[in-house]
Amino acid sequence: MHKIDTFIFDLGGVLIDWNPEYVYLEAFNGDREKMQWFFDNICTNDWNENQDAGYPMAKATEERVAMFPEYEELIRMFYGRWIDMLGDSISGTVEILQKLIESQNYKVVALTNWSAETFPIALNRFEFLQWFEGIIVSGEEKTRKPFDDIYHLTLNRFHIKPENSIFIDDNARNIQAANNLGINGIRFKSPEQLIEDLKQYNIKL
């Protein structure tokens, strides 16, 4: 097994709780079925990820309203109330991050699918984002996970050898893409599970 010297953290769903349900569950009066239909057909994950790759949010909103004018109010809510979708930090993972950094044994960076327009809000809210040696924000780079180029960009910018790194992400698709490039991957499910998975690499916290 190669010696691990670098950690690459995803942010949303790993260190930061972001969930559009915080806004839309109320908008749909608690009807999860109707809310899910809206996410599956109107403000879809693919649509939002396009903005994560640098597409302007205002333009994306107007285009979606033109496609589905009967849902205009709900569509405008997605980015109009984006800040209300931003929850708290996932404290258990922040503690793991802090221990890894304080050990001074590892380079620790972040790789996130996040719109460049909204990322400054997170930077102002979460102090721990200043702890990283660097953060690759998809919206700033005009590409996103799981495309190979954003992983190559991360490896090159921070002088990372893939076999010596661990990438932590809550999305299996993103982990598989990293694995395909020789990066070790851990799919995040909980801080407790992450601690257990790290033991497989002889990393004990």
Secondary structure, DSSP 8 states (H G I E B T S, - for coil): -----EEEE--BTTTEEE-THHHHHHHTTT-HHHHHHHHHHTS-HHHHHHHHTT--HHHHHHHHHHH-GGGHHHHHHHHHTGGGGEEEE-HHHHHHHHHHHHTTSSEEEEEE---TTTHHHHHHH-GGGGSSS-EEEHHHHT--TTSHHHHHHHHHHTT--GGGEEEEES-HHHHHHHHHTT-EEEE-S-HHHHHHHHHTTT---
